Amino acid sequence: MPESINIREIARKLECSPSTVSRVLSGHESSIKISEKTRRRILEYCARIGYQPSIHAARFFSGESRTIGFLVGCEMTDDENLARSLFAVCRELFKVGYRCLPLLNDSRFVETKEYLNIFRRNEIDALIVWGADKESACLEELQNADQPFLLLTNRLNGYPSVTVEQREPIIRLTRRCRELGARRLAGLFCESGDSHRQRRAGFLAGAEGAQARIFSADLRRKEILAIAPEVLAWRPDAVICGNDYAAIAIEHFLLEHGLRVPDDVLITGGDNIPASLDCTVPLSTFDQRAEACAVRCVELLLDRLKNNLPLQSEELLAEPIWRQSTARGEENV
């Protein structure tokens, strides 16, 4: 194949427009109908000369990239739900011939307004922002520029989002502990993040009327073990944790200090990570439904891109998962 061959040259040879060649090679559906005869003639010619279209040329002629960006709105971590969300987005987009472009929200990304430039260069058609937690000028600018984006996991300032309602499952986990006789309830929660604020509020609502105390900490093992002696000294008979990592760490600490779970102390977590089932005493928890939220996020963005439907917020429901850590007096949960 001659090195100079391109979509324009193919169009000239076949006596059609470059945009027609681009639409046929991309496989994109369009309101402009292309006859089967023309489509077959273009495909057969390109196969005969061994032509592979440039992705940049295809984007130029079609006006779309068939790529959706995935921007992590907070520091990149080993978060289980982040991994589930990103995998589900990639999988769902692949099914319909789209790609996912992971993006890092560092200072340069913000200072150079890359969040707008990446749209202007036609590198992405839409953007998913995972875990947004603070006011961001980029979101306001994206909205003002009418660029399609959805928040995933966290709600923020009324921007369109796909999330799970997390207050109610924590209320139910907390009330279950009270039904099992708990009177002193410790809550281990972060202070930042929409998800953690919902969980914190759920604990306070579920513990109303009982002795309740919140221990604020970053919910990682190191930080939880640092405050664990203070939690133990308060002598709770139930510990409601903001996530499974915190629950696993506090369970390990309490067991090491001679307490029995669930006989002496009840423990609950959140997120349903695999380790919540495999720890010493399997945890009662709830699933944040990261994959379901990611799938719905993709569906809504594709509806916007293909059918120009307005983006709106949706909130999925989550149910508690009952396991041995709240099975006091029961053989099975």
VENPE-V502057 format. One record per residue. N is the residue number from 0. PHI is phi in radians with two decimals (* if undefined). PSI is psi in radians with two decimals (* if undefined). Layout:
N:PHI:PSI, N:PHI:PSI
//
This chain:
0:*:2.27, 1:-1.03:2.48, 2:-1.15:-0.45, 3:-1.42:-0.11, 4:-1.13:2.40, 5:-2.63:-3.10, 6:-1.06:-0.68, 7:-1.12:-0.70, 8:-1.17:-0.71, 9:-1.09:-0.75, 10:-1.08:-0.70, 11:-1.13:-0.73, 12:-1.10:-0.69, 13:-1.67:0.04, 14:0.98:0.91, 15:-2.47:-3.13, 16:-1.49:2.64, 17:-1.02:-0.63, 18:-1.15:-0.58, 19:-1.16:-0.77, 20:-1.07:-0.76, 21:-1.08:-0.77, 22:-1.11:-0.72, 23:-1.14:-0.80, 24:-1.23:-0.53, 25:-1.41:-0.39, 26:1.31:0.20, 27:-1.25:2.43, 28:-1.31:2.55, 29:-2.61:2.72, 30:-1.23:-0.32, 31:-1.49:2.00, 32:-1.41:2.37, 33:-2.03:2.25, 34:-1.13:2.66, 35:-1.09:-0.61, 36:-1.11:-0.78, 37:-1.16:-0.76, 38:-1.03:-0.81, 39:-1.16:-0.66, 40:-1.12:-0.71, 41:-1.18:-0.80, 42:-1.13:-0.72, 43:-1.16:-0.69, 44:-1.15:-0.79, 45:-1.13:-0.63, 46:-1.18:-0.64, 47:-1.19:-0.65, 48:-1.64:-0.03, 49:1.24:0.60, 50:-1.46:2.30, 51:-2.03:2.10, 52:-1.18:2.52, 53:-1.25:2.32, 54:-1.09:-0.56, 55:-1.23:-0.69, 56:-1.16:-0.72, 57:-1.08:-0.71, 58:-1.16:-0.65, 59:-1.10:-0.80, 60:-1.39:-0.60, 61:-1.50:-0.41, 62:1.36:0.17, 63:-2.51:2.72, 64:-1.81:-0.28, 65:0.95:0.68, 66:-2.35:2.38, 67:-2.05:2.25, 68:-1.36:2.61, 69:-2.20:1.76, 70:-1.81:2.15, 71:-1.46:2.04, 72:-1.35:-0.09, 73:-2.32:-3.10, 74:-1.03:2.31, 75:-1.07:2.23, 76:-2.32:-3.12, 77:-1.59:0.55, 78:-1.05:2.24, 79:-1.07:-0.72, 80:-1.24:-0.53, 81:-1.08:-0.80, 82:-1.09:-0.75, 83:-1.11:-0.73, 84:-1.13:-0.84, 85:-1.11:-0.76, 86:-1.07:-0.77, 87:-1.14:-0.69, 88:-1.08:-0.84, 89:-1.03:-0.77, 90:-1.11:-0.82, 91:-1.18:-0.67, 92:-1.18:-0.68, 93:-1.04:-0.63, 94:-1.04:-0.54, 95:-1.95:0.33, 96:1.39:0.36, 97:-1.88:2.91, 98:-2.13:2.82, 99:-2.00:2.31, 100:-2.00:1.82, 101:-1.18:2.40, 102:-2.25:2.53, 103:-1.82:2.16, 104:-1.53:1.21, 105:-1.68:-3.13, 106:-1.09:-0.66, 107:-1.15:-0.68, 108:-1.02:-0.64, 109:-1.41:-0.85, 110:-1.07:-0.63, 111:-1.58:0.06, 112:0.95:0.70, 113:-1.08:-0.46, 114:-1.10:-0.44, 115:-1.61:-0.70, 116:-1.09:-0.58, 117:-1.18:-0.48, 118:-1.30:-0.78, 119:-1.10:-0.58, 120:-1.41:0.03, 121:1.08:0.62, 122:-1.53:-0.45, 123:-2.38:2.70, 124:-1.73:-0.41, 125:-2.78:2.96, 126:-2.39:2.36, 127:-1.86:2.24, 128:-1.95:1.95, 129:-1.64:2.24, 130:1.30:0.49, 131:-1.06:2.36, 132:-2.37:-0.05, 133:-2.55:2.81, 134:-0.98:2.25, 135:-2.26:2.18, 136:-1.08:-0.51, 137:-1.14:-0.63, 138:-1.16:-0.72, 139:-1.12:-0.73, 140:-1.17:-0.67, 141:-1.09:-0.73, 142:-1.14:-0.76, 143:-1.14:-0.55, 144:-1.47:0.02, 145:1.02:0.65, 146:-1.59:2.28, 147:-1.25:2.19, 148:-2.60:2.70, 149:-2.34:2.44, 150:-1.47:2.44, 151:-2.13:2.26, 152:1.59:-0.91, 153:-1.97:2.54, 154:-1.59:2.63, 155:-2.77:2.03, 156:0.90:0.56, 157:1.39:0.05, 158:-1.17:2.59, 159:-1.04:2.37, 160:-2.60:2.80, 161:-2.16:2.03, 162:-2.44:3.05, 163:-1.96:2.42, 164:-1.25:2.01, 165:-1.94:-0.11, 166:-1.26:-0.80, 167:-1.11:-0.77, 168:-1.10:-0.58, 169:-1.21:-0.66, 170:-1.00:-0.80, 171:-1.20:-0.68, 172:-1.11:-0.74, 173:-1.15:-0.79, 174:-1.15:-0.57, 175:-1.08:-0.73, 176:-1.09:-0.68, 177:-1.16:-0.68, 178:-1.09:-0.49, 179:-1.54:0.15, 180:1.82:0.02, 181:-1.20:2.33, 182:-2.12:-0.39, 183:-2.06:1.89, 184:-1.96:2.13, 185:-1.72:2.38, 186:-2.01:2.27, 187:-1.94:1.89, 188:-2.47:2.62, 189:-1.31:2.77, 190:-1.65:-0.34, 191:-1.89:2.72, 192:1.70:2.34, 193:-1.02:-0.76, 194:-1.04:-0.81, 195:-1.23:-0.57, 196:-1.14:-0.68, 197:-1.11:-0.76, 198:-1.17:-0.70, 199:-1.07:-0.79, 200:-1.12:-0.63, 201:-1.13:-0.68, 202:-1.10:-0.81, 203:-1.11:-0.65, 204:-1.21:-0.75, 205:-1.23:-0.48, 206:-1.62:0.03, 207:-0.99:2.27, 208:1.66:-0.20, 209:-1.91:2.98, 210:-1.34:2.06, 211:-2.35:2.47, 212:-2.47:2.33, 213:-1.71:2.28, 214:-1.87:1.93, 215:-1.50:2.30, 216:-2.91:2.72, 217:-1.14:2.23, 218:-1.48:0.87, 219:-1.88:2.81, 220:-0.96:-0.81, 221:-1.06:-0.80, 222:-1.21:-0.66, 223:-1.16:-0.74, 224:-1.16:-0.46, 225:-1.21:-0.61, 226:-1.70:-0.08, 227:-1.00:-0.71, 228:-1.05:-0.65, 229:-1.18:-0.68, 230:-1.11:-0.81, 231:-1.07:-0.71, 232:-1.13:-0.46, 233:-1.33:-0.27, 234:1.03:1.01, 235:-1.34:2.70, 236:-1.86:0.07, 237:-2.68:2.44, 238:-2.17:2.02, 239:-1.77:2.06, 240:-1.86:2.62, 241:-1.26:-0.35, 242:-2.74:3.05, 243:-1.22:-0.57, 244:-1.02:-0.78, 245:-1.14:-0.72, 246:-1.13:-0.70, 247:-1.14:-0.74, 248:-1.14:-0.78, 249:-1.24:-0.59, 250:-1.08:-0.83, 251:-1.03:-0.76, 252:-1.12:-0.80, 253:-1.16:-0.68, 254:-1.12:-0.69, 255:-1.10:-0.46, 256:-1.72:0.37, 257:1.51:0.04, 258:-1.46:2.63, 259:-1.86:2.35, 260:-1.97:2.12, 261:-1.74:0.07, 262:-1.07:-0.77, 263:-1.63:-0.63, 264:-2.54:2.37, 265:-1.63:2.53, 266:-2.37:2.41, 267:-2.30:2.69, 268:-2.16:-2.68, 269:-2.90:2.42, 270:1.93:-0.39, 271:1.01:0.85, 272:-1.26:2.76, 273:-0.93:-0.64, 274:-1.16:-0.33, 275:-1.19:-0.40, 276:-1.60:-0.45, 277:-1.73:-0.04, 278:-1.28:3.08, 279:-0.93:-0.89, 280:-2.03:1.89, 281:-0.91:2.40, 282:-1.57:2.41, 283:-1.27:2.38, 284:-2.77:-2.87, 285:-2.60:2.73, 286:-1.67:2.27, 287:-1.33:-0.08, 288:0.97:0.82, 289:-1.04:-0.74, 290:-1.18:-0.74, 291:-1.09:-0.72, 292:-1.12:-0.73, 293:-1.12:-0.74, 294:-1.07:-0.77, 295:-1.16:-0.63, 296:-1.04:-0.81, 297:-1.09:-0.76, 298:-1.04:-0.78, 299:-1.16:-0.71, 300:-1.17:-0.69, 301:-1.17:-0.62, 302:-1.09:-0.65, 303:-1.17:-0.80, 304:-1.21:-0.67, 305:-1.57:-0.63, 306:-2.07:0.06, 307:0.99:0.59, 308:-1.35:2.52, 309:-1.19:2.54, 310:-1.44:2.38, 311:-2.47:2.81, 312:-1.40:2.53, 313:-2.35:2.51, 314:-2.22:2.05, 315:-1.50:2.78, 316:-1.70:2.62, 317:-2.22:2.52, 318:-1.97:2.49, 319:-1.08:2.65, 320:-2.01:2.03, 321:-1.63:2.21, 322:-2.36:-2.94, 323:-1.14:-0.40, 324:-1.19:-0.22, 325:-2.22:0.50, 326:-1.79:0.68, 327:-1.05:2.17, 328:1.32:0.18, 329:-2.23:2.57, 330:-1.44:-0.61, 331:-2.30:2.63, 332:-1.62:*
//
